[in-house]
Amino acid sequence: MAQGIKDKVVIIGMGCTRFGEHWGSSAEDLIVESFSEALSDAGIERDLLEAAWFGLSVDEQNLGKSALSLSETLRLPNIPATRVENMCATGTEALRGAVYGVASGACDIALALGVDKLKDTGYGGLPERTKGTFDDLWSPSATAPGSFAQLASAYSARHNISMQKLKQAMAHVSWKSHENGFLNQKAHLRSRTTIEKILAAPTIAYPLGLFDCCGVSDGSACAIVCTPEKAAELGKTGTLVSIKSMQLALSNGSELSHDSWDGSYALTTRVAAARAYREAGIEDPVSNLDLVEVHDCFSITELVTMEDLGLSDTGNACDDILAGKFDATGKVPCNIDGGLKCFGHPIGATGLRMAYELYLQLQGRAGQRQLDRPRTGLTHNLGGFPNKNVCSVSILGLYENDGYR
Amino acid sequence: MQPMDTTSTSGAGITSIGSYIPRTRLSRKAIAAANSWANPGLVGRGKGHRAVCSHDEDAITMAVAAARAAQAAGCRDVVQVLQFASTTLPFADRQNAGIIREALSLPSALRTLDVTGSLRCATSALIAALESRETQLLIAADKRRTLPASTLEMSVGDAGAAVITGQHNVLAHYLGSYSSAIDMTDHYRAQHAEFDYQLEERWVRDEGLLKIIPEAISQLLETLAVAGSEISHLVLPGVDSKTGSAIATHCGIAGTAISNNLELECGTSGCAHPLLMLNHVLENAQPGDKILLIGFGQGCDALLFRATELVTRLHTEQPLQKLLNSGVEDDNYQRYLSINQLVELDWGMRAERDNRTSQSAFFRHRSTVTGFIGGRCTHCDTPQFPRRPICANPECRRSGEQHDEPFKDKRATVKSYTEDWLALCYNPPLKYGNVRFEGGGVVMMEFADFAVGEVQVGTPLRMVFRIKDEDSKRGFRRYFWKAAPCLGAS
């Protein structure tokens, strides 16, 4: 029986660029920036890195295929480097690659770096892409907001909650993230807003308005991970952040073709969360998790995710959200850094950007956003469509701290 | 040989008929309002509506809809020939009838052909079908583009109609026909021309309609020894009532026999119009009624039918009348112009998407895509689309054993939906959602023909064959099925 990866890998350095419209920077510049911060944070020599995992999603608007661009940009010493792509979980997948590499004993120190440069498309929103030769023949020419907007119609019908109330709760989600992002210098959108303004915004994909959608931006984030033994050898004696669990769940076509799924939630989030909690030893997420960074590509996604992660009872997310349960001062602060809402979503970097926030918070280095001594946090990504997706749930915490709150 | 027994339903004739009219009806008043500054004469013609295709319809999609209506109206005989008549065939060389066959999931062992080249191509094809004594499915559809501010823009409409011919259980006996071929250029459209070139109406009327049609009628009636006074319904497609009266009078036919030319309801639908009007007549015809059907275009086809008792089958449902009544008025002339590529809007960079089709993949999956055929697991009986090697039912997961499961005729409801203003759509917003099929199966698919705000969770749906994407670079068009409102359900 596998024991999982709990506490087998620690993070010794992280870096993250400001996310935004980097008209003057190329992806290479962003890679160097996040890497340099991580390297100096770790306080190690670059040549100590033994392997690298590179998250890059939209290669058409970026550096092309493979991890060659990472190796070339950083002039890595011919170490194994692998490009990973798994939709919106791409950044987390880079981290999982590095963590599994270290946990397996194949290497002691590994690099995970993610980047995407979406603003070179020439238009707003995600780029138009093929879904594959067969799916293009029949699948709707859907956009990301349109796919996720369907969660709202199905949720409203399933729980008999009026669209008006649902929209109020969705507006609160976005308002809260803007409040948080306002305090974060690395966020793309750094402005406060009002519920009224959110509700009055133009419709993008009914019922999602402009403020229900995350931005699109450029950015990079990076982590250097190693074994706890290696960290001690390197003299890392301060607060160490370790990986408690990393789980991934992919749709298998049930949601797509079978009526066992009602369309009002993300099945994979429930599966991945259950596994991640088991691997990390979390029994009561509401009490055990001090903060969560979830995939708020759209406000409705964050709303249903609160239920899928077990942070709200099914059908109760609207009330919990409106009561402030996930605000900065609430029981379980959600997206305290501003989330995808304020960071935008350079797909390859997002999962690592979430881990970066946990890393800072757990070490007490989050500045104005610092929460009161958090010990355990969660990151979540949901890529694709609600009926066809890749979901990652990861738990990070203080090393060898089993005393969850 | 004409069957003399009026109660007989055997002998060559029409065994079923069905039609399709697009849901959108453009108000002619709106056309006149937009163009009267340039052509004040249009104001007088600003009455009624013309049926217009949506952005995802063409002659092929209308043909599929009409054929399904004809199939639904009765005849279950195995079709031996499928003919598709149109002067606006989407493909010049890729058999359009063949696409329709795939969409209808008829057996591939079938004679299929396209007939074109004249507004009377459908009536000519109908004569051939009836004379053959075979069970034939003849479908006609036209989507004629017209120049803005032209008189033709006012009179044309988009529609399709389909007839099944056979020897048994006929709604109307075929009594005989007469055809003439006369190269009169009252209008013409050259090979690569976008629009018809129209000649003066008075010349067309005096030298064309009033001479060529009466001559054909007289010849036919004389041959069949039928008096004009015996005709109960005179079907004169695209002929105004004044000219129609003159023709009737000349042939000794009662003025009351002139059928509604559907000009006000939907406009004249090209080569499909004779069949569309015939369908309309049959929905009201009495057993024994003699129906004279005219097709005019570089000559004339005249066909005589006599309704049988089975014609009353069409009276209760009156599917065509329902279609005529269920249109949705549109006064957005600019949208009509744009959908018909008569004005170019800025659709942004998303419109630059390359819709190249992998033809080998399409060929492999053609019954899935064109026929909307999914699978049904032989173990757990779960219907599923698309068909995959392993069953979609989480409780089953058996591999490799699925029967073909057609989805196109299933009833369905909306499971979730959105109206997407970001996605590229030439009649935004793009509406799509998860669709739950009666008896099992879920498909995320695009919606067709819904107005903004009309879709709700639980809304009943039926499947329609539509244009999925256009590859303007390579001149290719791909089709798939979309979910549309149930007629009369809203």
Interface residues (C-beta under 8 A of the other chain):
Chain A: T121 G122 Y123 G125 E128 T133 F134 D136 L137 W138 S139 P140 S141 A142 T143 P145 G146 S147 A149 Q150 L151 S153 A154 S156 A157 P202 T203 I204 A205 Y206 L208 N252 G253 S254 L256 S257 H258 D259 S260 W261 D262 G263 S264 F385 N387
Chain B: G348 M349 R350 E352 R353 N355 T357 S358 A361 F362 H365 T368 V369 T382 Q384 F385 P386 R388 A392 N393 P394 K415 S416 Y417 T418 E419 D420 W421 L422 A423 L424 C425 P429 L430 Y432 G433 N434 R436 G440 G441 V442 V443 M444 M445 E446 V457 G458 K468 D469 R478 F480 W481
